[in-house]
Amino acid sequence: MINYEKMLKVGCMVEPILELSHVRKSFGEKEVLKGVSFSVMPGEIIGYIGPNGAGKSTTVKILLGMIEKDEGEIRLFNQPLNTQNVSYKARIGYVPENAELYDTLTAKEYLLFVGELYGMTEEEIMNKSLTMMEALGIKEAFNTRLSSFSKGMRQKVLIISSLLHDPDILFWDEPLSGLDANSVQVIREVLIQLRDAGKTIFYSSHVMDMVQRLSDRILILHNGEVVANGPFEELKEEAEGTLEQLFNTLTGFDEHASLADQFIKGMKGERADDA
């Protein structure tokens, strides 16, 4: 595994904004995280990827105080993580993979609700929300109930709500889900500009091409362990080709062709073992 734990910025060492050391978490007899260790520097875009069930969402939920770790140490904002003191959450923006919105609310009402939780004024929330919604092409739906929004529109509202309070670090889980190609390009540029302004982005996605092009560093989690940690240009020295090919190599998945063949046979009503 490639180490990429130290970065030099503007001539001096910068303290990590996030550090995990030997973090473990089990649900019953199933050990989901098996001693996960890594650090994240301010102003990095981290692609945190792995197969379903690898422990990506569990990691983020621990950092957000939604569940407790079993073992290990975590430091966030240069302080030991204390989930009993929720003040640190004011510096975090979060987009979950599967979020439940309050469908009876309009976009305006929902964003006002979220913004007020962060202590923002109504004027500030309105100004920010309308500007960001206009940039994403949904300003005309500001007073429309969320129940009528498409998946892409709902995702845009979630992204806006995670940025309203100008957080220092973003935890985004499949942030591009449901977005059209133009919106994906806008969000990609938003992330780059946020990174350049010193914000930290920690996101999970199965869109390998975007992870490869956008990430300063990639962490691959497999069976609850970090199996790769570094920029793609360094990681690809371990396996030739694209990030998708590297991912398959490190996670041991090489059955996509045979499984696709089995799927097609099933679709045609053929037995998998038929000639």
C-alpha positions, 0 to 999 in steps of 0.5 A: 500500500502506498503511503501519502500521509504527509503533505508539504504546503506553502513551505511548512507542514500543515496539521491533518484536518482528519486522522483515523488510527486503528478504527474498528467497528462491528455489527454483531459478529460482523467486523465492518472496519478492521483497524482503519487508519488514514489522515486527510490534509486541509484542501484535499479532495479525497475519493473514498471508494470500495465495494458495497459493504466495504465500510465506507458509509460506516466510516462517515457515520462514525465521523458524524457521530451517528454511530460509535466506533468500537476501538481506535482514535479519531481526531477532527479539526486537530481535536479528539472526536467528541460526539457528545459535543456536537459543535464540531458538526457546524463545520461539516457539510454532509450529503448521504447516499440515501437521504429522506427529504421532508416532502411536504415542505417546499425547497424554500422551507426546507433550506430555511429549516436547515439554515436556521439549524446552523444559526443563519439568518433568514436573509442570509439563507434566502440569498445563498439558496436562490443564488445556488439554485439559479446556478444549478437551474432550479431557481424556478422551483424555490416555492415548489414542494419537494414531493414533486422534485425529480431525483436530480432536483432533490440531489441538488437541494441536498448539495445546496443544504450541505453548503449553506453554512460554508463548512470546512469539510464536506462528506459526500456519499454518491453526490452526483447521483441523478444529476445530468451531465451539465450539472455534473460538470458544474459540481465538479468545478464547484468542488475544485474551487472549494478545494482551491479555497482551502476546503476539504472534500471527502466523498464516496462514489462508484463513478470511477472516471470522476473519482480518477479525474477529480481526486487529489488522493484516492483511498480504496477500502476492501473488507474493512481495510484500506488497501490503497492510499495515494494519488492515482498517478502513484497508485496506477504503478501497482496495476496498469490501466484505469482506476476501474482496473486498479479497483478490480485488481485490489478488490479481487473482482475479475468476474464481471464478464462471466457474471454478465454472461450469466445475466444475459442467459437468465434474461433469455431463459437459459440455464447458466450451465447450458452450452 
